[in-house]
Amino acid sequence: MVLIKDIDIYSLCEHHLVPFFGKVSVGYLPKDRVIGLSKVARIVEIFSRRLQVQERLTRQIAEAIDEAIQPRGVAVIVECVHMCMVMRGAEKVNTRTTTSAMIGIFLTDAKAREEFLMLGHTRSL
């Protein structure tokens, strides 16, 4: 498994036009090709710099890597603080939102999924 974790992201919520920020962990199981580590960070950056919702961001990262190198599987975890939760509405300062996307072997093989989740889950910002 190739795992790149704790990639910093900064984005803007498309619903409230306020920032959200956090960390991304990306794992994939290569088949025939690999991708440069910095390219994974760039893919994360490309999608996070748009007006965005975290759920879609997570899925877009996984799908872009899957399309680019067609690995055996891709897994992505995104953990963020949303300023719309901190500054307005519920005003919950310590709330974090975690989303995940799994493609390929990470959906069908519990051991692969478990390994990624154990190694890749970001525990703090």
ChimeraX commands (.cxc) that place a marker at each C-alpha (Angstrom):
marker #1 position 0.00,0.00,0.00 radius 0.5
marker #1 position 1.15,3.52,-0.78 radius 0.5
marker #1 position -0.09,5.93,1.89 radius 0.5
marker #1 position 0.29,9.70,1.94 radius 0.5
marker #1 position -1.23,11.18,5.08 radius 0.5
marker #1 position -1.78,14.52,6.77 radius 0.5
marker #1 position -1.95,16.53,3.54 radius 0.5
marker #1 position -3.11,20.00,4.64 radius 0.5
marker #1 position -6.13,21.45,2.84 radius 0.5
marker #1 position -7.94,24.77,2.86 radius 0.5
marker #1 position -11.23,25.20,1.08 radius 0.5
marker #1 position -14.43,27.27,1.00 radius 0.5
marker #1 position -17.83,25.81,1.79 radius 0.5
marker #1 position -20.08,26.30,-1.23 radius 0.5
marker #1 position -23.14,26.58,1.04 radius 0.5
marker #1 position -21.92,29.32,3.39 radius 0.5
marker #1 position -18.86,30.81,1.63 radius 0.5
marker #1 position -16.74,30.39,4.77 radius 0.5
marker #1 position -13.54,28.36,5.07 radius 0.5
marker #1 position -13.04,24.80,6.11 radius 0.5
marker #1 position -9.63,23.27,6.64 radius 0.5
marker #1 position -8.07,20.02,7.69 radius 0.5
marker #1 position -6.06,17.03,6.60 radius 0.5
marker #1 position -6.35,14.34,3.95 radius 0.5
marker #1 position -4.96,10.81,3.92 radius 0.5
marker #1 position -4.77,8.96,0.59 radius 0.5
marker #1 position -3.90,5.31,0.13 radius 0.5
marker #1 position -3.78,3.14,-2.94 radius 0.5
marker #1 position -2.71,-0.36,-3.89 radius 0.5
marker #1 position -0.76,-0.15,-7.17 radius 0.5
marker #1 position -1.47,-2.49,-10.04 radius 0.5
marker #1 position 0.79,-1.55,-12.96 radius 0.5
marker #1 position 1.58,2.10,-12.31 radius 0.5
marker #1 position 2.39,4.41,-9.44 radius 0.5
marker #1 position 2.05,8.15,-9.15 radius 0.5
marker #1 position 4.59,10.56,-7.67 radius 0.5
marker #1 position 3.92,11.44,-4.05 radius 0.5
marker #1 position 3.78,15.16,-4.80 radius 0.5
marker #1 position 1.25,14.47,-7.55 radius 0.5
marker #1 position -1.14,13.04,-4.96 radius 0.5
marker #1 position -0.78,16.25,-2.92 radius 0.5
marker #1 position -1.41,18.29,-6.09 radius 0.5
marker #1 position -4.59,16.35,-6.87 radius 0.5
marker #1 position -5.79,17.07,-3.33 radius 0.5
marker #1 position -4.89,20.75,-3.79 radius 0.5
marker #1 position -6.69,21.07,-7.14 radius 0.5
marker #1 position -10.00,19.83,-5.77 radius 0.5
marker #1 position -9.76,21.57,-2.39 radius 0.5
marker #1 position -9.21,25.04,-3.89 radius 0.5
marker #1 position -12.69,25.11,-5.41 radius 0.5
marker #1 position -15.93,26.11,-3.77 radius 0.5
marker #1 position -16.63,22.73,-2.32 radius 0.5
marker #1 position -18.42,20.43,0.06 radius 0.5
marker #1 position -16.30,17.93,1.95 radius 0.5
marker #1 position -18.27,14.89,0.83 radius 0.5
marker #1 position -17.73,15.66,-2.86 radius 0.5
marker #1 position -14.10,16.63,-2.29 radius 0.5
marker #1 position -13.38,13.24,-0.75 radius 0.5
marker #1 position -14.98,11.38,-3.66 radius 0.5
marker #1 position -13.30,13.56,-6.32 radius 0.5
marker #1 position -9.83,12.87,-4.92 radius 0.5
marker #1 position -10.43,9.10,-4.92 radius 0.5
marker #1 position -11.89,9.08,-8.43 radius 0.5
marker #1 position -9.09,11.23,-9.90 radius 0.5
marker #1 position -6.39,8.89,-8.57 radius 0.5
marker #1 position -8.35,5.84,-9.69 radius 0.5
marker #1 position -8.72,7.28,-13.20 radius 0.5
marker #1 position -5.08,8.39,-13.44 radius 0.5
marker #1 position -3.32,5.13,-12.53 radius 0.5
marker #1 position -6.07,2.48,-12.33 radius 0.5
marker #1 position -4.77,0.87,-9.12 radius 0.5
marker #1 position -6.27,-2.15,-7.37 radius 0.5
marker #1 position -7.99,0.29,-5.02 radius 0.5
marker #1 position -8.02,3.83,-3.65 radius 0.5
marker #1 position -9.04,5.05,-0.20 radius 0.5
marker #1 position -9.33,8.64,1.02 radius 0.5
marker #1 position -10.11,10.09,4.45 radius 0.5
marker #1 position -10.72,13.81,4.93 radius 0.5
marker #1 position -11.02,15.36,8.40 radius 0.5
marker #1 position -11.88,19.06,8.61 radius 0.5
marker #1 position -12.99,21.90,10.82 radius 0.5
marker #1 position -15.81,23.88,9.20 radius 0.5
marker #1 position -15.96,27.52,10.15 radius 0.5
marker #1 position -19.70,27.49,9.44 radius 0.5
marker #1 position -19.96,25.22,12.52 radius 0.5
marker #1 position -17.58,27.38,14.57 radius 0.5
marker #1 position -18.60,30.94,13.65 radius 0.5
marker #1 position -22.32,30.63,13.06 radius 0.5
marker #1 position -25.19,28.25,13.59 radius 0.5
marker #1 position -24.29,25.68,16.23 radius 0.5
marker #1 position -21.04,27.47,17.24 radius 0.5
marker #1 position -19.29,24.21,18.15 radius 0.5
marker #1 position -15.57,25.02,18.26 radius 0.5
marker #1 position -14.13,21.51,18.63 radius 0.5
marker #1 position -16.29,19.76,16.02 radius 0.5
marker #1 position -14.56,17.91,13.20 radius 0.5
marker #1 position -16.16,16.28,10.20 radius 0.5
marker #1 position -14.70,13.08,8.77 radius 0.5
marker #1 position -15.56,11.65,5.36 radius 0.5
marker #1 position -14.18,8.67,3.48 radius 0.5
marker #1 position -14.28,7.26,-0.02 radius 0.5
marker #1 position -13.27,3.72,-0.96 radius 0.5
marker #1 position -12.83,2.29,-4.46 radius 0.5
marker #1 position -11.87,-1.20,-5.62 radius 0.5
marker #1 position -10.19,-3.56,-3.20 radius 0.5
marker #1 position -10.86,-1.21,-0.27 radius 0.5
marker #1 position -14.58,-1.91,-0.75 radius 0.5
marker #1 position -14.27,-5.67,-1.16 radius 0.5
marker #1 position -11.35,-6.64,1.11 radius 0.5
marker #1 position -11.92,-5.96,4.80 radius 0.5
marker #1 position -8.23,-6.47,5.68 radius 0.5
marker #1 position -7.06,-3.86,3.13 radius 0.5
marker #1 position -9.70,-1.42,4.35 radius 0.5
marker #1 position -8.78,-2.06,7.99 radius 0.5
marker #1 position -5.07,-1.52,7.29 radius 0.5
marker #1 position -5.76,1.78,5.56 radius 0.5
marker #1 position -8.08,2.99,8.30 radius 0.5
marker #1 position -5.58,2.05,11.00 radius 0.5
marker #1 position -2.62,3.70,9.27 radius 0.5
marker #1 position -4.31,6.57,7.49 radius 0.5
marker #1 position -6.82,8.09,9.84 radius 0.5
marker #1 position -5.70,11.55,10.92 radius 0.5
marker #1 position -6.27,11.94,14.63 radius 0.5
marker #1 position -5.62,15.63,15.12 radius 0.5
marker #1 position -5.38,18.88,13.19 radius 0.5
marker link #1:1,2 radius 0.2
marker link #1:2,3 radius 0.2
marker link #1:3,4 radius 0.2
marker link #1:4,5 radius 0.2
marker link #1:5,6 radius 0.2
marker link #1:6,7 radius 0.2
marker link #1:7,8 radius 0.2
marker link #1:8,9 radius 0.2
marker link #1:9,10 radius 0.2
marker link #1:10,11 radius 0.2
marker link #1:11,12 radius 0.2
marker link #1:12,13 radius 0.2
marker link #1:13,14 radius 0.2
marker link #1:14,15 radius 0.2
marker link #1:15,16 radius 0.2
marker link #1:16,17 radius 0.2
marker link #1:17,18 radius 0.2
marker link #1:18,19 radius 0.2
marker link #1:19,20 radius 0.2
marker link #1:20,21 radius 0.2
marker link #1:21,22 radius 0.2
marker link #1:22,23 radius 0.2
marker link #1:23,24 radius 0.2
marker link #1:24,25 radius 0.2
marker link #1:25,26 radius 0.2
marker link #1:26,27 radius 0.2
marker link #1:27,28 radius 0.2
marker link #1:28,29 radius 0.2
marker link #1:29,30 radius 0.2
marker link #1:30,31 radius 0.2
marker link #1:31,32 radius 0.2
marker link #1:32,33 radius 0.2
marker link #1:33,34 radius 0.2
marker link #1:34,35 radius 0.2
marker link #1:35,36 radius 0.2
marker link #1:36,37 radius 0.2
marker link #1:37,38 radius 0.2
marker link #1:38,39 radius 0.2
marker link #1:39,40 radius 0.2
marker link #1:40,41 radius 0.2
marker link #1:41,42 radius 0.2
marker link #1:42,43 radius 0.2
marker link #1:43,44 radius 0.2
marker link #1:44,45 radius 0.2
marker link #1:45,46 radius 0.2
marker link #1:46,47 radius 0.2
marker link #1:47,48 radius 0.2
marker link #1:48,49 radius 0.2
marker link #1:49,50 radius 0.2
marker link #1:50,51 radius 0.2
marker link #1:51,52 radius 0.2
marker link #1:52,53 radius 0.2
marker link #1:53,54 radius 0.2
marker link #1:54,55 radius 0.2
marker link #1:55,56 radius 0.2
marker link #1:56,57 radius 0.2
marker link #1:57,58 radius 0.2
marker link #1:58,59 radius 0.2
marker link #1:59,60 radius 0.2
marker link #1:60,61 radius 0.2
marker link #1:61,62 radius 0.2
marker link #1:62,63 radius 0.2
marker link #1:63,64 radius 0.2
marker link #1:64,65 radius 0.2
marker link #1:65,66 radius 0.2
marker link #1:66,67 radius 0.2
marker link #1:67,68 radius 0.2
marker link #1:68,69 radius 0.2
marker link #1:69,70 radius 0.2
marker link #1:70,71 radius 0.2
marker link #1:71,72 radius 0.2
marker link #1:72,73 radius 0.2
marker link #1:73,74 radius 0.2
marker link #1:74,75 radius 0.2
marker link #1:75,76 radius 0.2
marker link #1:76,77 radius 0.2
marker link #1:77,78 radius 0.2
marker link #1:78,79 radius 0.2
marker link #1:79,80 radius 0.2
marker link #1:80,81 radius 0.2
marker link #1:81,82 radius 0.2
marker link #1:82,83 radius 0.2
marker link #1:83,84 radius 0.2
marker link #1:84,85 radius 0.2
marker link #1:85,86 radius 0.2
marker link #1:86,87 radius 0.2
marker link #1:87,88 radius 0.2
marker link #1:88,89 radius 0.2
marker link #1:89,90 radius 0.2
marker link #1:90,91 radius 0.2
marker link #1:91,92 radius 0.2
marker link #1:92,93 radius 0.2
marker link #1:93,94 radius 0.2
marker link #1:94,95 radius 0.2
marker link #1:95,96 radius 0.2
marker link #1:96,97 radius 0.2
marker link #1:97,98 radius 0.2
marker link #1:98,99 radius 0.2
marker link #1:99,100 radius 0.2
marker link #1:100,101 radius 0.2
marker link #1:101,102 radius 0.2
marker link #1:102,103 radius 0.2
marker link #1:103,104 radius 0.2
marker link #1:104,105 radius 0.2
marker link #1:105,106 radius 0.2
marker link #1:106,107 radius 0.2
marker link #1:107,108 radius 0.2
marker link #1:108,109 radius 0.2
marker link #1:109,110 radius 0.2
marker link #1:110,111 radius 0.2
marker link #1:111,112 radius 0.2
marker link #1:112,113 radius 0.2
marker link #1:113,114 radius 0.2
marker link #1:114,115 radius 0.2
marker link #1:115,116 radius 0.2
marker link #1:116,117 radius 0.2
marker link #1:117,118 radius 0.2
marker link #1:118,119 radius 0.2
marker link #1:119,120 radius 0.2
marker link #1:120,121 radius 0.2
marker link #1:121,122 radius 0.2
marker link #1:122,123 radius 0.2
marker link #1:123,124 radius 0.2
marker link #1:124,125 radius 0.2
view
